[in-house]
Amino acid sequence: MPTTTKDAAREALVAELGADCVRDATNTDVVSGVRPHWVATVDGTERTSVAMKVAVEHGLRMVPKGSGSKLDWGSAPEAVDLLLDVSAANGIVDHAAGDLVVHALAGTPIAEVNNTVRAAGQQLAIDQPLPTATLGGIIATGTAGPCRHLFGGVRDLLIGITVVRADGTVTTAGGKVVKNVAGYDLGKLYTGSFGTLGVITEAVFRLHPVAAEHRWITVTTDAPATAATAADIVRHSQAMPTAIELDRPEPAGPITICAQLEGRPNATHDRAVELAAAIGHGAEVLDQAPSWWGRYPFDPVGGIGLRLGAEPTALPRVLSGAQEAAAASGLPLAIRGAAGLGVLNAGLPGDTDPAAVVELVKALRTGCDYAVLVRAPKDAAIDPWGPIAPGFLALMRRTKDQFDPEHRLGPGRFVGGI
C-alpha cells in the first residue's frame, strides 16, 4: 500500500473514530506472525460498522480481535492492514432469567457472563478452557469445553447474533427467546468461521440451570481398548452424563476416562456409584473434578495445539495411532478431550522442531477423520487445516464470495486459503 494511501486511510479512521481509538500496531498485535498497520478500538455494533466502511473505502484488509486468546489459531492471514479490537464492546445487554436467555456484546468475557447469570442460578454452558475468551472469539472459533456432551456446542446454544458484514452493513439473525429460531442457520454459519465472513458484535445465548450437585467418575488404564469401553459404557448408560472426557498426558502413558454427572443432591451421588460399578476396573467417584478437567493439553500462550476428530467408536484406533505416531517422531504428545464425542485436543511443547511436527500431523491424519493444527509452530510447512472434500470446499468458497466478495476479512486465514 503506497505511503500516501496509508496516510489517508489512517486519517480517515481517526476522523471517524477519534485519535484515542486508532493507534499504530506493535509486535503484540501480530496475527499468526503477521503484523497489522493499525489497531482500531470499537465499542459496539455502530462503531464497528463505521470502522469497516472506512476500511472498505480505503481497501484495507481486516481481522477482528477480542481478548486475543486465540488470535494465533488457524492459518496466518495473507496480510492485515487493520486489526479491529472489539474488546471494548463489553457488557450484558439483557438477562431474561425467566426465559433462560442472555444477550451480551461480543467483547464480553464468558467468565463475566457466567458471573452475572449465576446470581439467578443459571449458566452459559460453554465451559471455555480459556477464562479470558470473549463471546465473539468463542463463536468465531467454535470452541467449547466438556459440557458440550450434554448441552451442545456453540452452534446449539446460540439463538441470536448481530454481525457487521465486510462492507459495513449490520445484519441480525435469530431472536431473543429460545423458541424463536428465525435465521438460526445464519448463526451456525458464522460459528467457527474465524471472522472471515463478518465481525460478530452481539450474541444471544440459551442458558441452563446450575445443578445442585456434581460428581465425577474416573477410571485409569494402560489399554486404549479398555478406555474406549469405559467411555462407551458411560455414553450408553441411563446416567445422563454431562461430559465424558479423556486425559493422556504422555503418548504411551496411562489413559484416564472421567465422566461428570449432575443433578439433585444425594441422587447424583447414588447415580455415580452405580455408574462406577458398571464401569468396573477400579472406577472411583470424586466430589471434585480432576485438576486437568476442562484444560487444553498445551500451553495456550506458547504451546502447539491440535484438534483430532473421529467417531467415538474409533477411539482405540485414534489412541493407538497417536501413540505410534508420537513414538516414531519421538515427540511428547499429550491428548485430552471429549471421548464421548470423538473430539480430542492434543498438545506439544512450543519449542518442538517444526519439521517433526509436520511429520507427526501427517501420521495423525491417516488415523483420524481430521487433524487440525490449531496453534502451529512458526515455519511449519503444512496446511494446518488438512485435506477438505472438493465439493465442500467449493461450497465454502462460494459462501466467502457472497459474504466477503473482495476477501477483506482475514484473507487466507480459514480452510482452503479462504
Secondary structure as the mmCIF struct_conf table of DSSP 4:
data_model
#
loop_
_struct_conf.conf_type_id
_struct_conf.id
_struct_conf.beg_label_comp_id
_struct_conf.beg_label_asym_id
_struct_conf.beg_label_seq_id
_struct_conf.end_label_comp_id
_struct_conf.end_label_asym_id
_struct_conf.end_label_seq_id
HELX_RH_AL_P HELX_RH_AL_P1 THR A 3 LEU A 17
HELX_RH_3T_P HELX_RH_3T_P1 ALA A 19 CYS A 21
STRN STRN1 VAL A 22 ASP A 24
HELX_RH_3T_P HELX_RH_3T_P2 ASN A 27 ASP A 29
STRN STRN2 VAL A 31 VAL A 31
TURN_TY1_P TURN_TY1_P1 SER A 32 GLY A 33
STRN STRN3 VAL A 34 VAL A 34
HELX_LH_PP_P HELX_LH_PP_P1 ARG A 35 PRO A 36
BEND BEND1 HIS A 37 HIS A 37
STRN STRN4 TRP A 38 THR A 41
BEND BEND2 GLY A 44 GLY A 44
HELX_RH_AL_P HELX_RH_AL_P2 THR A 45 GLU A 57
TURN_TY1_P TURN_TY1_P2 HIS A 58 GLY A 59
STRN STRN5 MET A 62 LYS A 65
BEND BEND3 GLY A 66 GLY A 68
TURN_TY1_P TURN_TY1_P3 SER A 69 ASP A 72
BEND BEND4 GLY A 74 SER A 75
HELX_LH_PP_P HELX_LH_PP_P2 ALA A 76 PRO A 77
BEND BEND5 GLU A 78 GLU A 78
BEND BEND6 ASP A 81 ASP A 81
STRN STRN6 LEU A 82 ASP A 85
TURN_TY1_P TURN_TY1_P4 SER A 87 ALA A 88
BEND BEND7 ALA A 89 ALA A 89
BEND BEND8 GLY A 91 GLY A 91
STRN STRN7 ILE A 92 ALA A 96
HELX_RH_3T_P HELX_RH_3T_P3 ALA A 97 ASP A 99
TURN_TY1_P TURN_TY1_P5 LEU A 100 LEU A 100
STRN STRN8 VAL A 101 LEU A 105
TURN_TY1_P TURN_TY1_P6 ALA A 106 GLY A 107
BEND BEND9 THR A 108 THR A 108
STRN STRN9 PRO A 109 PRO A 109
HELX_RH_AL_P HELX_RH_AL_P3 ILE A 110 VAL A 117
HELX_RH_3T_P HELX_RH_3T_P4 ARG A 118 ALA A 120
TURN_TY1_P TURN_TY1_P7 GLY A 121 GLY A 121
STRN STRN10 GLN A 122 GLN A 123
BEND BEND10 PRO A 129 LEU A 130
TURN_TY1_P TURN_TY1_P8 PRO A 131 THR A 132
STRN STRN11 THR A 134 THR A 134
HELX_RH_AL_P HELX_RH_AL_P4 LEU A 135 THR A 141
TURN_TY1_P TURN_TY1_P9 GLY A 142 GLY A 142
TURN_TY1_P TURN_TY1_P10 PRO A 146 CYS A 147
HELX_RH_AL_P HELX_RH_AL_P5 ARG A 148 PHE A 151
HELX_RH_AL_P HELX_RH_AL_P6 VAL A 154 LEU A 157
STRN STRN12 LEU A 158 VAL A 164
TURN_TY1_P TURN_TY1_P11 ALA A 166 ASP A 167
BEND BEND11 GLY A 168 GLY A 168
STRN STRN13 VAL A 170 GLY A 174
BEND BEND12 LYS A 176 VAL A 177
TURN_TY1_P TURN_TY1_P12 VAL A 178 LYS A 179
TURN_TY1_P TURN_TY1_P13 ALA A 182 GLY A 183
HELX_RH_AL_P HELX_RH_AL_P7 TYR A 184 TYR A 190
TURN_TY1_P TURN_TY1_P14 THR A 191 GLY A 192
BEND BEND13 SER A 193 SER A 193
TURN_TY1_P TURN_TY1_P15 PHE A 194 GLY A 195
BEND BEND14 THR A 196 LEU A 197
STRN STRN14 VAL A 199 ARG A 206
STRN STRN15 HIS A 208 PRO A 209
HELX_LH_PP_P HELX_LH_PP_P3 VAL A 210 ALA A 211
BEND BEND15 ALA A 212 ALA A 212
STRN STRN16 GLU A 213 THR A 221
BEND BEND16 ASP A 222 ASP A 222
HELX_RH_AL_P HELX_RH_AL_P8 PRO A 224 ARG A 235
TURN_TY1_P TURN_TY1_P16 HIS A 236 HIS A 236
BEND BEND17 SER A 237 ALA A 239
BEND BEND18 THR A 242 THR A 242
STRN STRN17 ALA A 243 ARG A 248
BEND BEND19 PRO A 249 GLU A 250
TURN_TY1_P TURN_TY1_P17 PRO A 251 ALA A 252
BEND BEND20 GLY A 253 GLY A 253
STRN STRN18 ILE A 255 GLY A 263
BEND BEND21 ARG A 264 ARG A 264
TURN_TY1_P TURN_TY1_P18 PRO A 265 ASN A 266
HELX_RH_AL_P HELX_RH_AL_P9 ALA A 267 ILE A 279
TURN_TY1_P TURN_TY1_P19 HIS A 281 GLY A 282
STRN STRN19 GLU A 284 LEU A 286
BEND BEND22 ASP A 287 GLN A 288
TURN_TY1_P TURN_TY1_P20 SER A 291 GLY A 294
BEND BEND23 PRO A 297 PHE A 298
TURN_TY1_P TURN_TY1_P21 PRO A 300 GLY A 302
STRN STRN20 ILE A 304 GLY A 309
HELX_RH_3T_P HELX_RH_3T_P5 PRO A 312 ALA A 314
HELX_RH_AL_P HELX_RH_AL_P10 LEU A 315 SER A 329
TURN_TY1_P TURN_TY1_P22 GLY A 330 GLY A 330
STRN STRN21 ALA A 334 ALA A 338
TURN_TY1_P TURN_TY1_P23 ALA A 339 GLY A 342
STRN STRN22 VAL A 343 LEU A 348
TURN_TY1_P TURN_TY1_P24 GLY A 350 ASP A 351
BEND BEND24 THR A 352 THR A 352
HELX_RH_AL_P HELX_RH_AL_P11 PRO A 354 ARG A 365
TURN_TY1_P TURN_TY1_P25 THR A 366 GLY A 367
BEND BEND25 CYS A 368 ASP A 369
STRN STRN23 TYR A 370 ARG A 375
HELX_LH_PP_P HELX_LH_PP_P4 ALA A 376 PRO A 377
TURN_TY1_P TURN_TY1_P26 LYS A 378 ASP A 379
BEND BEND26 ILE A 382 ILE A 382
BEND BEND27 PRO A 384 TRP A 385
HELX_RH_AL_P HELX_RH_AL_P12 PRO A 390 PHE A 403
TURN_TY1_P TURN_TY1_P27 PRO A 405 GLU A 406
STRN STRN24 LEU A 409 LEU A 409
BEND BEND28 GLY A 410 GLY A 410
TURN_TY1_P TURN_TY1_P28 PRO A 411 GLY A 412
BEND BEND29 PHE A 414 PHE A 414
HELX_RH_3T_P HELX_RH_3T_P6 VAL A 415 GLY A 417
#
